[in-house]
Amino acid sequence: MVSHPTFDPNVFSKQRLSQRDWESVQGEDHPLVNRALSAFPPASTFKIVTTTAAIESGKFSPNTVLQTYGSLTIGGTRFGEWNHAGFGPLGFVGAMQWSSDTFFYQIGKGIGGPTLIEWTRKYGFGKKTGFDFVTEEARGLVPDDNWKQRAWKIPWAIGDTINMTIGQGALLSTPLQVAVMFAVPANNGYRVKPHLIKDNGDAKKWRDSVNMKPITIKILRDGLRKVVTEGTGQVLNKPTIPPVAGKSGTAEAWKNKVKQNHAWFGAYAPADKPEIVIVAFAEHSGGGGGSVTAPMILEILEDYFARKRK
């Protein structure tokens, strides 16, 4: 678990801080903030949850094919596709591969907010993971009608559900929670409680079943693999590492009134028998997950598997 920019902890052992010491921990990049345990919009990585909710609800067949578009108008609001053109007809696997927004908007409209929110919570969002750093970890936020009535004094609307399907709107999650989400398909439907220290105990006590159908897990794993072989994560399709499965995300964000998006990528490998999950998050990078954070994951995976081969 790494957060950047970092700082020298020896600064706090000094009786008197110099101006340079003070600036090293109080810079505008906020080095004291642990990004891994802070909450941000998860963007399109969240399409894992939306896919799960769609199939498990029974409202969409695993073989569903939907036409995608340059944009859709729902509830009087226009919601755009990230490529502004659409991708033609897609199933769940193809929608993950290309990260089609308009595909998942239609899913959200079909399943409704309560079902999507229910599955978001089943994946562990909106509460602490139980990780060892209890006080430092953010809960994130799973918005619902009660929250919106309290915060904004207006009821939940279809637009809130649409935004949530692609990990935007008021939804907030930590990179650690997103890693837990990626571990669910990697572990064949089990949500893992993160833990720092190896205690040689039974691994089963660190996991709980999310109770997903085998077909849901298969579609998730096929879709996440397709992202890397033919979709937005092809930078990870390299002979230097075993086959990888993953998903990109680009969250809309502004800094000093300038649009500077957050970039996400989560991945696990080997795709057929996973043993490592990695999530990379770049705050206000301005770029996309496939171009900014996927190369970070490639570097880590190359090092990890090179060490295993020694």
KALINKA-V893050 format. One record per residue. N is the residue number from 1. RES is the residue in three letters. NEAR is the number of other C-alpha atoms within 10 Angstrom. Layout:
# KALINKA-V893050
n:N res:RES near:NEAR
n:N res:RES near:NEAR
This chain:
# KALINKA-V893050
n:1 res:MET near:11
n:2 res:VAL near:9
n:3 res:SER near:15
n:4 res:HIS near:15
n:5 res:PRO near:15
n:6 res:THR near:15
n:7 res:PHE near:15
n:8 res:ASP near:10
n:9 res:PRO near:10
n:10 res:ASN near:8
n:11 res:VAL near:15
n:12 res:PHE near:12
n:13 res:SER near:8
n:14 res:LYS near:10
n:15 res:GLN near:7
n:16 res:ARG near:10
n:17 res:LEU near:12
n:18 res:SER near:11
n:19 res:GLN near:8
n:20 res:ARG near:9
n:21 res:ASP near:16
n:22 res:TRP near:13
n:23 res:GLU near:11
n:24 res:SER near:19
n:25 res:VAL near:20
n:26 res:GLN near:13
n:27 res:GLY near:11
n:28 res:GLU near:8
n:29 res:ASP near:13
n:30 res:HIS near:15
n:31 res:PRO near:17
n:32 res:LEU near:16
n:33 res:VAL near:15
n:34 res:ASN near:16
n:35 res:ARG near:22
n:36 res:ALA near:23
n:37 res:LEU near:22
n:38 res:SER near:18
n:39 res:ALA near:20
n:40 res:PHE near:23
n:41 res:PRO near:27
n:42 res:PRO near:29
n:43 res:ALA near:27
n:44 res:SER near:28
n:45 res:THR near:29
n:46 res:PHE near:24
n:47 res:LYS near:26
n:48 res:ILE near:25
n:49 res:VAL near:23
n:50 res:THR near:26
n:51 res:THR near:28
n:52 res:THR near:21
n:53 res:ALA near:26
n:54 res:ALA near:25
n:55 res:ILE near:22
n:56 res:GLU near:19
n:57 res:SER near:15
n:58 res:GLY near:10
n:59 res:LYS near:13
n:60 res:PHE near:16
n:61 res:SER near:13
n:62 res:PRO near:18
n:63 res:ASN near:12
n:64 res:THR near:14
n:65 res:VAL near:17
n:66 res:LEU near:17
n:67 res:GLN near:13
n:68 res:THR near:22
n:69 res:TYR near:19
n:70 res:GLY near:17
n:71 res:SER near:18
n:72 res:LEU near:18
n:73 res:THR near:11
n:74 res:ILE near:14
n:75 res:GLY near:11
n:76 res:GLY near:9
n:77 res:THR near:10
n:78 res:ARG near:11
n:79 res:PHE near:17
n:80 res:GLY near:17
n:81 res:GLU near:20
n:82 res:TRP near:15
n:83 res:ASN near:14
n:84 res:HIS near:10
n:85 res:ALA near:12
n:86 res:GLY near:20
n:87 res:PHE near:20
n:88 res:GLY near:13
n:89 res:PRO near:14
n:90 res:LEU near:20
n:91 res:GLY near:18
n:92 res:PHE near:25
n:93 res:VAL near:24
n:94 res:GLY near:21
n:95 res:ALA near:25
n:96 res:MET near:31
n:97 res:GLN near:25
n:98 res:TRP near:22
n:99 res:SER near:27
n:100 res:SER near:25
n:101 res:ASP near:29
n:102 res:THR near:26
n:103 res:PHE near:28
n:104 res:PHE near:26
n:105 res:TYR near:26
n:106 res:GLN near:18
n:107 res:ILE near:23
n:108 res:GLY near:26
n:109 res:LYS near:16
n:110 res:GLY near:14
n:111 res:ILE near:19
n:112 res:GLY near:19
n:113 res:GLY near:22
n:114 res:PRO near:12
n:115 res:THR near:17
n:116 res:LEU near:23
n:117 res:ILE near:20
n:118 res:GLU near:13
n:119 res:TRP near:20
n:120 res:THR near:22
n:121 res:ARG near:14
n:122 res:LYS near:16
n:123 res:TYR near:24
n:124 res:GLY near:21
n:125 res:PHE near:23
n:126 res:GLY near:21
n:127 res:LYS near:15
n:128 res:LYS near:21
n:129 res:THR near:22
n:130 res:GLY near:11
n:131 res:PHE near:15
n:132 res:ASP near:13
n:133 res:PHE near:12
n:134 res:VAL near:10
n:135 res:THR near:8
n:136 res:GLU near:13
n:137 res:GLU near:22
n:138 res:ALA near:20
n:139 res:ARG near:19
n:140 res:GLY near:21
n:141 res:LEU near:19
n:142 res:VAL near:19
n:143 res:PRO near:20
n:144 res:ASP near:19
n:145 res:ASP near:16
n:146 res:ASN near:12
n:147 res:TRP near:15
n:148 res:LYS near:16
n:149 res:GLN near:12
n:150 res:ARG near:10
n:151 res:ALA near:10
n:152 res:TRP near:9
n:153 res:LYS near:11
n:154 res:ILE near:12
n:155 res:PRO near:13
n:156 res:TRP near:17
n:157 res:ALA near:14
n:158 res:ILE near:16
n:159 res:GLY near:20
n:160 res:ASP near:21
n:161 res:THR near:26
n:162 res:ILE near:25
n:163 res:ASN near:19
n:164 res:MET near:30
n:165 res:THR near:32
n:166 res:ILE near:30
n:167 res:GLY near:26
n:168 res:GLN near:21
n:169 res:GLY near:19
n:170 res:ALA near:16
n:171 res:LEU near:25
n:172 res:LEU near:23
n:173 res:SER near:27
n:174 res:THR near:26
n:175 res:PRO near:24
n:176 res:LEU near:24
n:177 res:GLN near:30
n:178 res:VAL near:24
n:179 res:ALA near:22
n:180 res:VAL near:24
n:181 res:MET near:26
n:182 res:PHE near:30
n:183 res:ALA near:25
n:184 res:VAL near:22
n:185 res:PRO near:23
n:186 res:ALA near:27
n:187 res:ASN near:16
n:188 res:ASN near:20
n:189 res:GLY near:21
n:190 res:TYR near:21
n:191 res:ARG near:24
n:192 res:VAL near:24
n:193 res:LYS near:19
n:194 res:PRO near:16
n:195 res:HIS near:13
n:196 res:LEU near:9
n:197 res:ILE near:7
n:198 res:LYS near:6
n:199 res:ASP near:8
n:200 res:ASN near:6
n:201 res:GLY near:8
n:202 res:ASP near:7
n:203 res:ALA near:10
n:204 res:LYS near:10
n:205 res:LYS near:9
n:206 res:TRP near:13
n:207 res:ARG near:15
n:208 res:ASP near:13
n:209 res:SER near:15
n:210 res:VAL near:16
n:211 res:ASN near:12
n:212 res:MET near:17
n:213 res:LYS near:13
n:214 res:PRO near:11
n:215 res:ILE near:12
n:216 res:THR near:20
n:217 res:ILE near:19
n:218 res:LYS near:15
n:219 res:ILE near:22
n:220 res:LEU near:27
n:221 res:ARG near:21
n:222 res:ASP near:19
n:223 res:GLY near:27
n:224 res:LEU near:30
n:225 res:ARG near:27
n:226 res:LYS near:24
n:227 res:VAL near:27
n:228 res:VAL near:25
n:229 res:THR near:20
n:230 res:GLU near:13
n:231 res:GLY near:21
n:232 res:THR near:23
n:233 res:GLY near:29
n:234 res:GLN near:18
n:235 res:VAL near:15
n:236 res:LEU near:27
n:237 res:ASN near:18
n:238 res:LYS near:14
n:239 res:PRO near:8
n:240 res:THR near:13
n:241 res:ILE near:18
n:242 res:PRO near:16
n:243 res:PRO near:19
n:244 res:VAL near:26
n:245 res:ALA near:29
n:246 res:GLY near:31
n:247 res:LYS near:32
n:248 res:SER near:34
n:249 res:GLY near:26
n:250 res:THR near:29
n:251 res:ALA near:26
n:252 res:GLU near:16
n:253 res:ALA near:18
n:254 res:TRP near:13
n:255 res:LYS near:10
n:256 res:ASN near:6
n:257 res:LYS near:7
n:258 res:VAL near:10
n:259 res:LYS near:13
n:260 res:GLN near:17
n:261 res:ASN near:20
n:262 res:HIS near:26
n:263 res:ALA near:29
n:264 res:TRP near:31
n:265 res:PHE near:32
n:266 res:GLY near:27
n:267 res:ALA near:31
n:268 res:TYR near:27
n:269 res:ALA near:21
n:270 res:PRO near:18
n:271 res:ALA near:19
n:272 res:ASP near:15
n:273 res:LYS near:11
n:274 res:PRO near:18
n:275 res:GLU near:12
n:276 res:ILE near:14
n:277 res:VAL near:21
n:278 res:ILE near:23
n:279 res:VAL near:26
n:280 res:ALA near:25
n:281 res:PHE near:27
n:282 res:ALA near:21
n:283 res:GLU near:18
n:284 res:HIS near:17
n:285 res:SER near:18
n:286 res:GLY near:20
n:287 res:GLY near:18
n:288 res:GLY near:20
n:289 res:GLY near:29
n:290 res:GLY near:23
n:291 res:SER near:17
n:292 res:VAL near:21
n:293 res:THR near:25
n:294 res:ALA near:28
n:295 res:PRO near:18
n:296 res:MET near:17
n:297 res:ILE near:22
n:298 res:LEU near:20
n:299 res:GLU near:12
n:300 res:ILE near:13
n:301 res:LEU near:24
n:302 res:GLU near:16
n:303 res:ASP near:13
n:304 res:TYR near:13
n:305 res:PHE near:15
n:306 res:ALA near:12
n:307 res:ARG near:9
n:308 res:LYS near:7
n:309 res:ARG near:6
n:310 res:LYS near:5
